[in-house]
Structures are given as structure tokens and as C-alpha cells.
Amino acid sequence: MNADPILAPHRSIRLFSPKPLPDGTLERLVAEAQRAPTDATGQMYSFVRILDRGRRQRIAVLSGEQQHVLDAAEFLVACADTHRLTRVLELHGRAPGDYPATGLHFAVIDATLATQRLIDAAEAIGLGTVCIGGILNGVEELVELLALPRGVLPLFGLCLGWPGEEPVARPRVALASVLHADAYRDLTTAEAAADVAAMAPITRSGDWPAVLARYFAAGGTMEAREPALRRALDRQGFAWR
């Protein structure tokens, strides 16, 4: 099998040049993002462009004091958005349905596909990007800060700008670990060990399971984020019983 790359390898950029983007560049990139696939023509996503310096500073703090949130030429918050299509239905005399789980499912997919297309377009013209999942640390405050109506949920941030560094591409687990044939297949002990070894360079300690544990094990970051996210889901209309 030929596993040569088709696209230039993606690299997350965390050091940005202060040079601004040319006028109209962001609008061109978002227009490219709009060409991404979308479920049932719904286009269930929105991007909030953060222009106000004070807002951006607060988001940087909420995200864990990430300096690149401040330094990038542009910063967007990608949102799942069922509010806009609900508004269209209501303005045309149609009662919106009740589908919080399904709405969240497709809105997250729509937002992610659109953002990935935006990233691909940005990289094609020499820009660098990095996604900021840390906005989830302050998801409830962020809903207030961005005045998000019911039906809109912030998912992640996106820094955009001219790269100020040339990082190497990071490793990934084996292709066979993510590509299944006909049915899901659990990793063998040997395959898991090989993935751990392959991912070792991604961390200073060489201990990838320790990195995973910090986020995903009992008492980790994901558990800490869970209560606030559930409250935000409830407030924004995406909770279900």
C-alpha cells in the first residue's frame, strides 16, 4: 500500500507573526468553509470572530492562559448552531421540532467539517492554525460573553495567522488502529504497545499514556469539565433526558 501523503502535513502553530491578514482574507476563508458538506442543507454552525481585545484577553484566560489566542492575527469561536434554522422556520410559520440530541449530533458535525475546510484553505495560502479546545474550561462564561442564544453552543476556538515557527509534524497511531473492516476490532496488546511507542515523541516525558490519563482518566480534565458543559447544554437547549 502506498501511504505517501496527498496533502501537505498539518501542523498546529502556537507561535504567530504579528503581521495582520490582508483585508478580506478571513471572509474568503469563511466562504470556503461554507462549501463543506452539511446535513439536510441545514448549515448548523456559526463562527464568532473576536475583534474586541478585551474579549480576546478574557478567552485566553478561560482557555488556560494560552498566549497564541492573543497573538494570532484572527481568533474565531466555532459554534454548533441550530438557532438560525429555527429562526427561519419560525419566520415562515413552521413550528420547530424537538430533537436536542439529534440537533447536537449534526450541528457538531457541520461545524467540524466547515472548520476543517477553513483550516485547509488557510494552510493552502500559507497561514497557520491551531484549534483551542480549552475554551470549554469557561463554557458558561463564554456563552454570556458572546451573547449566544438558545440553540448555539461554543465548541472550540481557532487561531489563524502567519506562522512564526516551523514545527515538525506530530506522530499518529498506526493506520490499522483507526481503519476497521466491516466491524470494529479491538486493539491487541501488541498493537496498543506499538501505538504507545509511536506516540512517545509527542510528549517531553515519552509517556503518552500519562498524557492521556491527565485528560481522560478518573479525576482528569475531562471529568472536571463535565458539570459545566452539562449545564451549558441544558441552558442552550441541547440537553435530553
N, C-alpha and C positions, 0 to 999 in steps of 0.2 A: 504494500500500500504506500502511495506517495503522500506523505504528511507535510509536504512543503507548504508554507503559509501562502494564503491567497491575498490577504490584506496585510498592510504594514502592522507589526505588533502594537497593540495598545499598551501605553504606559501611563500610569497615573502621575500627574505633575503636581508637586506640592511647593515648588519654588517658581514664582512667576516674575517676569519682567514687568516694570511699572507702565510700559507703553500701552496706551488705550487701543481699543479696536477701531478700525476705520468706521466712519458713520455708515449706518445701515447694515453692518455685518451681522449683528445679533438678529435683526429682523430677517435677514436672509437665512440664517441658521434655523430659526424657529419655523420659517416657511418650509424648509427642508424637512424638519421634524414632522410637520403636518402631513407629509406624504407617507408616513408609516402606516402599516395595517391597523385597522380599528374594527371592533366588533359591532356589527349591525349598524354601521355608519355613525355610531354614537359619539366618537371622538371624546371619550370621557377622561380628559386630562386638561390641566391648565399649568402654565408656568408663571410664577410671580417673579418679576425682575426687581431686584433690590437695588434701588438707586440711592436711597437715603443712607448717609454714612452712619448715623446713629443706629438705625435698624440693623445695618450690616454688622456693626460692632456688637450689638446685643446677640445676634445669631451666632457670631463667632464664639462668644462666651458660652451660650447654651450648648454649642457643639463641642465643648471641651477645649476652649482657647486655641482653636486652630487658626494659625496666622494666615494661611493661604485663603481663608474665607475673606479676609480683609485685603489681601494683596492682589488677588486676581482682578483682571480688568472688568469682568462681569460675574455676578453671582445670581443664580436662579434657584427658586424652590419649585421642584416638580410636585404636582398635586394630582391625586385621584379626584375626579370632578364629575359627579352625576347631577350637580345643581343646575348647570347650564341647560342640559337637555330637559330636565324637569321644568325649567322656566319656559322653554319653547313649547312643551306640551300644554302647560297652563295657559299661555298666551293664545293658544289655538283651541281652547275649550276641551282639552283632553285631561282626564284625571290620571295623575302619575300612579304607577303600580307600587307595591310594597315588596321590595326584593333587596334588603340590605346586604345579605351575604353575596348574592349573585352580582349586585352592583359593585361591591368592593372588589370582587374577583376580576371582573372585566375592566374596571377603571384602573386597577393596579397594572394589569397587562397593557392597556392602552398607553398609560403614562410611561411605562418602562420601554416599550417599543419606540415611542416617539423620542424619548431621551436618548436611546441608543443611536437612533438615526441622526439626531442632532450632534452627538459625540463623533460619529463617523464623518459627518460633514465638516465639523470643526477641525478634526485631525487632517482631513484632506487639504485644507488650506493652511496647514502649519501651526494651528493652535493646539494648546494642551488643555486637558480637562482632569478633574478629579471629582468623584461623587462623594457627598458628605452625608453618611448615614447618621452621624452624631446629632443631627437636628432632632432626632427622636428623643434625645435626653430632655428637651424642653418643649415637647409637642403641644402641651396645653397652652403654654405661654405663646407659642408660635401661632396657634390658631387665633389668639387675641391680637397679636402684633400685626398679623397680615389681614385681619378682619375677614376671616374665611367664613362664608355662610354654611349652613347645614348642607351636607352633601359634598363638601370639599375637605379633603384630608391631606396635610403635607406628608410627603413620602421621603424625600431626600433632597439635599442641596446639590448644586452643580457649579463648580468653579470653572471659569473659562478665561483664557488669556494666552499671552505669548510665553512659551516655556522659558524658564530661567535655569533649567537643568536638563541633563540628558541621562535619566536613569535607565538602567538595564531592564529588559522585560523580566517580569517575575515568573517563577515556575508555576506549573499547574499539575494537578494529579494526572494519572495515566488516562489516555483516551478510553481505554476499556473500562475505566471506573465510572465514566459518565455516559457511555453509549451501550445501551442494552438491546438485545434482540428478542422481540416478541413479548417478553415478560421481564419483570425486574429480577435482577440477580444480585444477591448479597456478595460483598467483598469476602474473599478468603483471607485468612490470617496473613498469608504471604503477600497478597495484593495490598492489603492495608499497610503492611510494613514498608512496601515499596513506595506507596504514596507518601507516607510519613518521611521517608528518606529523601524523596524528590522535593518535598516542600521545606525541608530543613533550612535551605539558604534564605527563606523568606523572613526569618527572624534572627536577631543577633545571637540568641542562645542556641540556635539549631534545634530547638524543641517545639515543633509545630503543635503537638497535642497540648502543650502548656498554653499556647496562644488560643487554641480552640476552647480550652477549659475556662480561660479568663472571660470569654464571651458566652459560651453555651453550656457550661457545666452548672450544677446546682450552686446557687449563690453568685452567679456571674452577671455580666452586664445585661444580658437579655432578660433575665428574671427581674432585674431592678427596673427595667423599662416597662415591664408588662402592665402594672397597675395604671400608670398614666396613659398609656396607649389605649387600654380598655375604656378608660373614662372619656378619652377623646373620640374613640369610635362611637360611644354612646351619644355623646353630645352632637357629633356631626352626622348622625343618622345611619351609621354602618353597623350598629350592634344588633345581635339577634339572640333569641332565647331558644 
